[in-house]
Amino acid sequence: MERIIAHLDMDAFYANAELVRNPALKGLPVVVGGRSKIQPLPGQPFPVLAQYEGRGVLTTANYEARKLGLHSAMPTMKAAKLAPHAILLPADFEWYKTQSRAFKDAVRKIAPHLEDRGIDEIYLDLTEQTAGNFDQAQQLAFALQAAVFTATGGMTCSIGLSQNKLTSKICSDLNKPNGVTLVPPDQFKTVIWPLPVGKINGIGPKAVQKLNALGIFSIEDLARTPPETLQMHFGQSYGFWMHQSAHGIDPREVTLFSEPKSVSRETTFEHDMHVRRHREQLSEVLIHLVNRLAADLSRKKKAAKTIGIKVRFADFKSLTRDITDGTLHWQAETLLQAARACLRKTPFANTGAQANIRLLGLRASQLVDIDEATKSPVFKAARAEQTAQLDLWGEDGP
C-alpha cells in the first residue's frame, strides 16, 4: 500500500481570519501586526501603514500585500515605506485560535489521523482512508478544503499530497491559494527536481547562496551532488540531510499526539545580520520570536523552566545558550527577559564570521502544565513581583 501524507496549510491565515470578520477588506492589501489599535484617518474606513510609528514587525501579509513586497517578520516601518496605503490591523490571537480550532475540528471529522504543527498547519496520514490511492487522496483533499471553508466562514487552505512530510510541505506551497498539489513517487523527479533548492523547508537564504556559489541551483542539482561534497561544505549532519531531502527521503511518521518536550521558533535571515550594526533589527526579530513562542506555549497550555537561544553564524557554525532561573516562562515578558539573558552569555565577535548572524532561534524546554504550575508557591511568589505586562507590539519596542 502506497503511503500518502498530506500537508494542509492555511492561506495567509491571520489576514484571512480578519477578512472573515470584515468582508469589506476583500481584495485590499492587508497586513497584521501589533496589539494596539490605530484609529483610521478621517474619511478612511481602516488604518493604514503610513500611520504607524514604532519598532514592531509584521505578523503576516495577505496575498495582495505580498504583491507589494510585504511579508511576515518585516519591520513595520520598512513596510510603511514600501506600501504606505496598505491596511494595518492589530493582531487578535484569541480570534485566530478560535479559527484554528474550527478548521482542525472540521478536518478531524473527515481525516482523524492528524498531527498538529501550529496554529495554521497540520499533517495528515491518509494511507488507510485512501488505500494508498492518490486519486482518492486528491478527492479527499477537495472535501477537506470544502469543510475548512465552511467551518471558518470562508477561509481557504492549500494541500500537498505525497509519500512523506517533506515533499508534501513543498507541494502545499506550489499552488497557493486554495490549491491541491499531489506528487506520487513516480512524479517526484518531474515535479520537484526542477524547483530551486530554497523550496526545501530547512534550506534558508544563506544556504541557498552558498549552494548557488557551488553551482547548485535546482533540487536536481542538489540530488546529483555527492553527499561527501555537501558534508564538506555544510557539515556531516546538515549535508547528509540535504542529500536525502533532494531525493525525497523522509521517514518521519505523522504523530497523532505526543507530549511536547520542547517548543521552539527560529528564523533564517535573507542577509547576514551584524550583531552591532543591525542591533535594532535583531531586537525586532527577537520580539517576533518571543511573541510566536508565547502564543505556542499558551496554545499548548505549557510553561517552561528553561529558555534557550540558538545562533548560527555566517560560517554555518551554531551556538546555543540557555538559562534556568527558577521562573516559569510562558508569557512574553519573562520570555524576553530570559532570551536577553541568554544573549548576554553569547560570545559575539566584533569582526569576522561570529559577528554576523544568519539564524536566530528561541527554545522553551522542561515543560510543565500551566494549570499545575500556577498553583505552586514558587509561581505565586514570582507572580506577586511581576509588573504590568509588556506590550511587545507597542511603540516603545524592546
PLY file of the C-alpha trace (Angstrom):
ply
format ascii 1.0
element vertex 398
property float x
property float y
property float z
element edge 397
property int vertex1
property int vertex2
end_header
0.00 0.00 0.00
1.39 3.39 -1.04
2.00 5.74 1.89
0.12 9.05 1.47
0.86 12.04 3.67
-0.91 15.40 3.36
0.29 18.81 4.49
-2.58 21.26 4.95
-1.51 24.89 5.20
-3.99 27.72 5.77
-3.61 30.56 3.27
-2.38 33.87 4.80
-4.04 32.70 7.99
-4.12 35.79 10.21
-5.02 38.16 7.39
-7.76 35.88 6.06
-9.15 35.44 9.57
-9.61 39.20 9.62
-11.46 39.05 6.30
-13.97 36.65 7.83
-14.88 39.30 10.38
-14.82 42.15 7.88
-15.56 41.12 4.26
-15.06 44.74 3.15
-11.30 44.03 3.32
-11.50 41.52 0.46
-9.26 42.45 -2.44
-7.35 45.05 -0.42
-3.70 44.75 0.75
-3.89 43.86 4.45
-1.14 43.30 7.00
-1.41 42.25 10.63
1.00 43.44 13.29
0.95 44.87 16.75
-1.58 44.70 19.52
-2.57 48.36 19.76
-5.41 49.65 17.61
-4.72 52.62 15.38
-7.72 54.75 14.55
-8.43 55.35 10.84
-7.76 58.77 9.41
-10.81 60.98 8.79
-12.67 59.76 5.73
-10.92 56.37 5.69
-12.59 53.11 6.81
-9.37 51.42 8.01
-6.00 52.45 9.47
-3.04 52.28 7.07
0.67 51.60 7.41
1.52 55.27 6.86
0.07 55.99 10.31
2.40 53.58 12.12
5.30 54.73 14.28
7.34 52.25 16.29
9.67 49.28 16.12
7.32 46.34 15.58
7.32 43.74 12.82
4.55 42.34 10.64
2.89 39.11 11.74
1.53 38.35 8.29
0.51 39.86 4.97
-2.28 38.75 2.65
-1.59 37.96 -1.00
-2.48 41.44 -2.21
0.03 42.89 0.26
2.69 40.35 -0.75
2.46 41.61 -4.31
3.65 44.95 -2.91
6.73 43.32 -1.35
5.40 42.93 2.20
5.92 39.75 4.22
5.89 38.39 7.76
8.72 39.44 10.12
9.34 42.58 8.04
9.88 45.70 10.20
6.62 47.63 10.11
8.34 50.95 9.39
10.01 49.39 6.34
6.64 48.05 5.21
5.17 51.54 5.61
7.74 52.92 3.18
7.01 50.22 0.61
3.22 50.35 0.84
2.00 53.28 2.96
-1.63 52.75 1.95
-1.79 49.05 2.89
-4.25 48.40 5.71
-2.75 47.70 9.13
-4.74 45.67 11.67
-3.75 44.68 15.22
-3.16 41.01 15.96
-6.03 39.27 17.76
-4.63 35.90 18.76
-7.76 34.81 20.62
-9.73 35.12 17.40
-7.02 33.34 15.42
-7.01 30.47 17.92
-10.79 30.20 17.57
-10.45 29.90 13.80
-7.61 27.42 14.22
-9.72 25.14 16.40
-12.59 25.43 13.93
-10.59 24.26 10.91
-8.86 21.45 12.82
-12.13 20.15 14.26
-13.62 20.11 10.75
-10.62 18.20 9.39
-10.68 15.62 12.20
-14.24 14.66 11.31
-13.02 13.62 7.86
-9.38 12.61 8.47
-8.70 11.81 12.13
-5.01 10.86 11.72
-3.83 14.43 12.30
-0.58 15.92 13.57
-0.92 19.49 14.85
2.06 21.57 13.70
0.93 25.02 14.77
-1.91 27.46 14.59
-2.23 27.29 10.79
-0.81 23.95 9.55
-1.27 20.22 10.07
-0.05 16.91 8.66
-2.47 14.07 7.86
-1.83 10.38 7.23
-4.36 9.41 4.57
-2.89 5.99 3.79
-5.62 3.81 5.30
-8.51 6.03 4.23
-7.41 6.03 0.61
-5.87 2.54 0.46
-2.75 4.25 -0.90
-4.61 5.59 -3.95
-3.54 9.11 -4.93
-6.70 9.77 -6.96
-8.80 9.05 -3.88
-6.46 11.21 -1.81
-6.97 14.12 -4.20
-10.75 13.84 -3.90
-10.41 13.67 -0.12
-8.28 16.83 -0.22
-11.04 18.67 -2.09
-13.51 17.54 0.59
-11.16 18.80 3.30
-10.90 22.21 1.61
-14.69 22.48 1.45
-15.04 21.51 5.11
-12.42 24.07 6.20
-14.08 26.79 4.11
-17.47 26.12 5.74
-16.16 25.76 9.30
-14.17 29.00 9.20
-16.69 31.15 7.41
-14.80 31.35 4.14
-11.09 30.74 4.81
-9.08 28.75 2.27
-6.23 26.28 2.59
-3.70 24.65 0.30
-2.88 20.94 0.47
0.16 18.98 -0.65
-0.03 15.21 -1.15
2.97 12.89 -1.44
4.68 9.92 0.14
6.23 11.90 3.02
6.09 15.07 5.11
8.95 16.92 3.48
7.64 16.61 -0.07
4.06 17.35 0.95
5.15 20.58 2.64
6.87 21.64 -0.59
3.74 20.74 -2.56
1.35 22.72 -0.35
3.24 25.89 -1.30
3.25 25.31 -5.06
-0.35 26.20 -5.86
-1.44 28.86 -3.38
-4.02 29.95 -2.52
-6.67 27.22 -2.33
-4.69 24.68 -4.33
-4.19 20.92 -4.19
-0.88 19.53 -5.46
-0.09 15.82 -5.49
3.23 14.21 -6.27
3.21 10.38 -6.34
6.67 8.78 -6.09
6.93 8.29 -9.86
6.43 12.05 -10.40
8.89 13.27 -7.77
11.71 13.98 -10.18
9.41 15.57 -12.75
7.72 17.98 -10.33
10.24 18.54 -7.53
13.68 18.36 -9.15
13.25 21.49 -11.35
12.41 23.63 -8.29
15.05 25.89 -6.72
16.83 24.42 -3.69
15.25 27.04 -1.42
11.89 25.29 -1.80
13.08 22.60 0.61
11.95 23.54 4.09
15.13 23.87 6.12
17.33 25.34 3.39
17.34 29.06 4.10
18.55 32.05 2.05
22.16 31.86 3.23
22.42 28.15 2.47
20.88 28.84 -0.94
23.53 31.48 -1.58
26.29 29.09 -0.64
24.80 26.28 -2.74
24.47 28.62 -5.72
28.15 29.54 -5.35
28.90 25.84 -5.72
26.86 25.71 -8.92
23.87 24.06 -7.20
20.65 25.85 -8.13
17.88 23.29 -8.51
16.84 20.39 -6.32
18.06 18.13 -9.13
21.49 19.76 -8.89
21.44 19.06 -5.16
20.41 15.44 -5.69
23.26 14.86 -8.16
25.88 16.38 -5.85
27.83 13.72 -3.94
26.89 13.73 -0.26
30.58 13.99 0.64
30.76 17.34 -1.16
27.75 18.67 0.74
29.13 17.41 4.04
32.48 19.10 3.36
30.77 22.49 2.91
27.84 22.19 5.32
28.86 19.68 7.97
28.16 15.97 8.34
24.58 16.11 9.58
23.23 19.03 7.53
24.98 17.92 4.34
23.61 14.38 4.62
20.11 15.71 5.30
20.29 17.95 2.21
21.19 14.97 0.01
18.40 12.81 1.45
15.85 15.60 1.07
16.76 16.17 -2.58
15.96 12.50 -3.22
12.61 12.78 -1.44
13.68 10.64 1.50
11.90 11.50 4.75
10.91 8.60 7.05
9.15 10.74 9.68
5.73 9.46 10.71
2.60 11.53 11.33
2.40 11.76 15.11
-1.19 11.81 16.33
-0.25 13.06 19.79
2.91 13.38 21.79
3.65 15.25 24.96
5.94 18.09 23.81
9.40 18.05 25.33
10.21 21.49 23.99
8.78 24.27 21.84
10.92 26.39 19.56
10.80 29.16 16.99
13.59 30.30 14.70
14.15 32.41 11.63
16.83 32.45 8.95
17.75 35.89 7.62
17.82 36.78 3.94
21.13 38.58 4.60
23.61 38.17 7.45
22.89 40.49 10.37
25.83 42.13 12.14
25.44 41.87 15.91
26.08 45.58 16.44
25.30 47.39 13.20
21.95 45.59 12.93
21.16 45.53 16.64
17.80 47.26 16.23
16.66 44.84 13.52
17.81 41.87 15.59
15.79 43.19 18.53
12.72 43.32 16.31
13.26 39.73 15.20
13.74 38.60 18.80
10.44 40.23 19.75
8.73 38.46 16.86
10.11 35.08 18.00
9.14 35.76 21.62
5.60 36.60 20.60
5.27 33.45 18.50
6.75 31.24 21.23
4.44 32.75 23.85
1.46 32.00 21.59
2.67 28.40 21.10
3.06 27.83 24.84
-0.34 29.34 25.56
-1.98 27.15 22.93
-0.32 24.03 24.37
-1.08 25.19 27.94
2.56 24.72 28.87
5.12 26.69 30.86
8.89 26.26 30.54
11.54 26.04 33.23
14.38 26.52 30.74
14.72 29.06 27.94
17.49 28.87 25.37
18.69 30.72 22.29
20.30 29.36 19.15
22.61 31.40 16.95
24.00 30.27 13.60
26.85 32.38 12.29
27.90 33.27 8.75
30.24 30.26 8.61
27.30 27.94 9.46
28.66 27.16 12.93
25.95 27.14 15.57
25.99 28.06 19.25
23.36 27.63 21.96
22.95 29.13 25.41
20.18 28.51 27.93
19.03 29.65 31.32
17.06 28.01 34.14
16.36 30.82 36.56
13.62 29.41 38.78
10.93 31.24 36.83
8.14 29.56 34.90
8.02 31.05 31.44
5.10 31.21 29.04
4.29 34.90 28.92
6.07 37.24 26.57
7.55 39.45 29.29
9.56 36.77 31.07
10.43 35.00 27.81
12.00 38.20 26.52
13.95 38.72 29.75
15.29 35.15 29.64
16.20 35.38 25.95
18.16 38.56 26.58
19.96 36.90 29.49
21.00 34.07 27.16
22.24 36.52 24.54
24.38 38.25 27.16
26.11 34.89 27.71
26.87 34.53 23.99
30.44 35.37 22.87
29.87 37.55 19.81
32.86 38.96 17.94
33.30 42.46 16.55
34.53 41.21 13.17
34.59 38.02 11.16
32.07 35.20 10.87
31.00 35.32 14.52
29.98 38.96 14.20
27.45 38.07 11.51
24.33 36.04 12.26
22.35 34.06 9.69
19.85 32.38 12.04
18.32 33.24 15.40
16.17 30.82 17.38
14.39 30.63 20.72
13.57 27.41 22.59
11.45 26.59 25.65
12.12 23.27 27.38
11.45 21.38 30.64
7.77 21.97 30.04
5.08 21.68 32.71
1.33 22.16 32.60
0.37 25.77 33.21
-2.64 24.80 35.35
-0.46 22.80 37.74
2.39 25.30 37.67
0.25 28.27 38.68
-0.77 26.51 41.88
2.81 26.24 43.15
4.09 28.60 45.88
7.09 29.43 43.67
4.86 30.74 40.93
2.66 32.72 43.31
5.69 34.43 44.82
7.13 35.27 41.42
3.76 36.47 40.16
3.45 38.89 43.07
6.65 40.61 41.95
5.72 40.95 38.30
4.85 44.34 36.92
2.41 45.22 34.14
2.63 43.13 31.01
4.98 44.33 28.28
3.21 45.08 25.02
5.70 43.63 22.58
3.97 45.27 19.64
3.73 48.76 21.11
5.59 51.87 20.14
8.19 51.58 22.92
9.77 48.43 21.50
12.08 46.05 23.37
0 1
1 2
2 3
3 4
4 5
5 6
6 7
7 8
8 9
9 10
10 11
11 12
12 13
13 14
14 15
15 16
16 17
17 18
18 19
19 20
20 21
21 22
22 23
23 24
24 25
25 26
26 27
27 28
28 29
29 30
30 31
31 32
32 33
33 34
34 35
35 36
36 37
37 38
38 39
39 40
40 41
41 42
42 43
43 44
44 45
45 46
46 47
47 48
48 49
49 50
50 51
51 52
52 53
53 54
54 55
55 56
56 57
57 58
58 59
59 60
60 61
61 62
62 63
63 64
64 65
65 66
66 67
67 68
68 69
69 70
70 71
71 72
72 73
73 74
74 75
75 76
76 77
77 78
78 79
79 80
80 81
81 82
82 83
83 84
84 85
85 86
86 87
87 88
88 89
89 90
90 91
91 92
92 93
93 94
94 95
95 96
96 97
97 98
98 99
99 100
100 101
101 102
102 103
103 104
104 105
105 106
106 107
107 108
108 109
109 110
110 111
111 112
112 113
113 114
114 115
115 116
116 117
117 118
118 119
119 120
120 121
121 122
122 123
123 124
124 125
125 126
126 127
127 128
128 129
129 130
130 131
131 132
132 133
133 134
134 135
135 136
136 137
137 138
138 139
139 140
140 141
141 142
142 143
143 144
144 145
145 146
146 147
147 148
148 149
149 150
150 151
151 152
152 153
153 154
154 155
155 156
156 157
157 158
158 159
159 160
160 161
161 162
162 163
163 164
164 165
165 166
166 167
167 168
168 169
169 170
170 171
171 172
172 173
173 174
174 175
175 176
176 177
177 178
178 179
179 180
180 181
181 182
182 183
183 184
184 185
185 186
186 187
187 188
188 189
189 190
190 191
191 192
192 193
193 194
194 195
195 196
196 197
197 198
198 199
199 200
200 201
201 202
202 203
203 204
204 205
205 206
206 207
207 208
208 209
209 210
210 211
211 212
212 213
213 214
214 215
215 216
216 217
217 218
218 219
219 220
220 221
221 222
222 223
223 224
224 225
225 226
226 227
227 228
228 229
229 230
230 231
231 232
232 233
233 234
234 235
235 236
236 237
237 238
238 239
239 240
240 241
241 242
242 243
243 244
244 245
245 246
246 247
247 248
248 249
249 250
250 251
251 252
252 253
253 254
254 255
255 256
256 257
257 258
258 259
259 260
260 261
261 262
262 263
263 264
264 265
265 266
266 267
267 268
268 269
269 270
270 271
271 272
272 273
273 274
274 275
275 276
276 277
277 278
278 279
279 280
280 281
281 282
282 283
283 284
284 285
285 286
286 287
287 288
288 289
289 290
290 291
291 292
292 293
293 294
294 295
295 296
296 297
297 298
298 299
299 300
300 301
301 302
302 303
303 304
304 305
305 306
306 307
307 308
308 309
309 310
310 311
311 312
312 313
313 314
314 315
315 316
316 317
317 318
318 319
319 320
320 321
321 322
322 323
323 324
324 325
325 326
326 327
327 328
328 329
329 330
330 331
331 332
332 333
333 334
334 335
335 336
336 337
337 338
338 339
339 340
340 341
341 342
342 343
343 344
344 345
345 346
346 347
347 348
348 349
349 350
350 351
351 352
352 353
353 354
354 355
355 356
356 357
357 358
358 359
359 360
360 361
361 362
362 363
363 364
364 365
365 366
366 367
367 368
368 369
369 370
370 371
371 372
372 373
373 374
374 375
375 376
376 377
377 378
378 379
379 380
380 381
381 382
382 383
383 384
384 385
385 386
386 387
387 388
388 389
389 390
390 391
391 392
392 393
393 394
394 395
395 396
396 397
